[in-house]
Amino acid sequence: MRLMFVFCLLSAHWVYGQKIIWQEGQKLVWDNFKSPVNRRNNPDVAAYTNCGWEYSVVKSSNPKSPVKIEIKTIFNEDKSWKDNKKINDYILLHEQKHFDIAELFVRKFRRSVAENIRNSGDYDRLFKSIYSQISNEYKSFQIAYDRDTRHGMNEDKQAEYNVAISKELENLKSYQAP
């Protein structure tokens, strides 16, 4: 029953909103940003990337049964926008890094799940706290990234983040989705 609910939920998301799954070597293009421009929070922002992760769980009520957890990094096309008058390749790179940061934290999430959750009982005891911790770290990192780079306008800081993000993705390559 629970599996059917997850399937229906994922199907509804697929029908009502196009999502891109993060893949090595696949980069965002401006056509992926499909939502109307929304400047309520900051009139100077040229683009907005809506990304994060989705997960599905198959588990049993038996606490000793194995559990299967799948986590994917997603980009929501229908919630991401751009101002055609302000965009360029440099801004697209900044937005790509937001998506790459999401993948970085998904890899950290997968690592923590792999190290701590072996069965349904572990899932019941630990998953929410792991999720909460990774989610908080992810949100803080995204905020710091925009603050430190001034939304990409500080080119030196942007270059530092580009290198750091790429290095961390490489360090966690063993937690990349198959």
C-alpha positions in Angstrom: 0.0 0.0 0.0 2.7 2.4 1.0 4.6 1.6 -2.2 1.5 2.4 -4.3 1.2 5.8 -2.5 4.8 6.7 -3.3 4.2 5.6 -6.9 1.1 7.8 -7.2 2.8 10.7 -5.6 5.8 10.4 -8.0 3.5 10.0 -11.0 1.6 13.2 -10.0 4.8 15.1 -9.8 5.9 13.8 -13.2 2.6 14.9 -14.8 2.4 18.3 -13.2 6.0 19.3 -13.1 9.0 18.5 -15.2 12.1 17.4 -13.2 15.6 16.8 -14.3 17.6 14.2 -12.5 21.3 15.2 -11.8 23.7 13.3 -14.1 27.4 13.6 -14.4 28.2 15.7 -17.5 24.7 16.9 -18.1 24.5 20.7 -17.6 21.5 23.0 -17.3 20.5 25.2 -20.2 18.4 28.3 -20.0 15.5 26.5 -21.6 15.2 24.4 -18.4 14.1 27.5 -16.5 10.4 27.4 -17.4 8.6 29.3 -14.6 7.6 33.0 -15.0 10.0 35.5 -13.5 9.3 36.0 -9.8 11.2 38.9 -8.1 9.2 39.1 -4.8 12.3 38.5 -2.7 15.0 40.4 -4.7 14.5 42.6 -7.7 18.1 42.3 -8.7 18.2 38.5 -9.1 18.6 37.4 -12.7 17.6 33.7 -12.2 16.4 31.2 -9.6 17.1 27.5 -9.4 14.7 25.3 -7.6 16.4 22.0 -6.8 16.8 19.5 -4.1 16.1 15.8 -3.7 13.5 13.2 -3.7 13.6 9.8 -2.0 11.6 6.6 -2.0 11.7 3.9 0.6 10.7 0.3 0.5 10.6 -1.3 4.0 8.8 -3.8 6.1 7.1 -3.6 9.5 9.6 -6.3 10.5 12.5 -4.2 12.1 15.1 -6.8 10.9 14.0 -6.8 7.3 16.2 -5.0 4.8 15.3 -1.6 3.6 15.8 0.0 0.2 16.2 3.8 0.0 16.7 5.6 -3.2 17.7 9.3 -3.2 17.8 11.4 -6.4 18.9 15.0 -7.0 16.3 16.9 -8.9 15.9 20.3 -10.7 12.3 21.6 -10.9 11.9 23.2 -14.3 8.4 24.5 -13.5 9.7 26.3 -10.4 13.0 27.7 -11.8 13.0 31.0 -13.7 15.2 33.4 -15.5 15.1 37.1 -16.6 15.9 36.9 -20.3 17.2 40.5 -20.2 19.8 39.7 -17.5 21.0 36.1 -18.3 24.4 35.0 -19.6 26.7 32.0 -19.5 28.3 33.1 -16.3 25.0 33.4 -14.5 24.0 29.9 -15.9 27.2 28.5 -14.3 26.3 30.0 -10.9 22.8 28.4 -11.2 24.4 25.1 -12.3 26.4 25.1 -9.1 23.2 25.4 -7.0 22.2 22.1 -8.7 25.6 20.6 -8.1 25.4 21.6 -4.4 22.2 19.7 -4.2 23.9 16.6 -5.7 26.8 17.1 -3.2 24.4 16.9 -0.3 22.5 14.0 -1.8 25.8 12.1 -1.9 26.4 13.0 1.8 22.8 11.8 2.5 23.5 8.5 0.7 26.7 8.1 2.6 25.0 8.6 6.0 22.2 6.3 5.0 24.7 3.6 3.9 26.7 3.9 7.1 23.8 3.9 9.5 20.7 2.2 8.1 20.8 -1.5 7.5 17.2 -2.6 8.1 13.7 -1.3 8.7 14.3 -0.8 12.4 17.3 1.4 11.7 15.2 3.3 9.2 12.5 3.9 11.8 15.0 5.1 14.5 17.4 7.1 12.4 16.1 8.3 9.0 14.3 11.4 10.2 17.3 12.7 12.1 19.7 12.0 9.2 17.3 13.7 6.8 16.9 16.7 9.1 20.7 17.1 9.7 21.6 16.9 6.0 18.7 19.1 5.0 19.8 21.8 7.5 23.4 21.6 6.3 22.2 21.8 2.7 20.1 24.9 3.2 22.9 26.6 5.2 25.4 25.9 2.4 23.1 27.2 -0.3 22.6 30.4 1.7 26.3 30.8 2.3 27.0 30.2 -1.4 24.8 33.0 -2.5 25.9 35.3 0.3 29.6 34.7 -0.3 29.5 34.9 -4.0 26.9 37.8 -3.9 24.7 35.6 -6.2 27.7 35.0 -8.5 28.8 38.7 -8.8 32.0 38.1 -6.7 34.0 36.3 -9.4 36.8 35.4 -7.1 34.5 33.8 -4.5 32.5 32.1 -7.3 35.7 30.6 -8.7 36.6 29.3 -5.2 33.2 27.7 -4.8 33.4 26.2 -8.2 36.6 24.4 -7.3 35.4 23.4 -3.8 32.1 22.0 -5.1 33.8 20.0 -7.9 36.4 18.6 -5.5 33.8 17.5 -3.0 31.7 15.9 -5.7 34.8 14.0 -6.7 35.6 13.0 -3.1 32.1 11.5 -2.8 32.0 9.9 -6.2 31.4 6.5 -4.7 28.0 7.8 -3.5 26.9 8.9 -7.0 23.7 7.3 -8.2 24.3 4.3 -10.4 
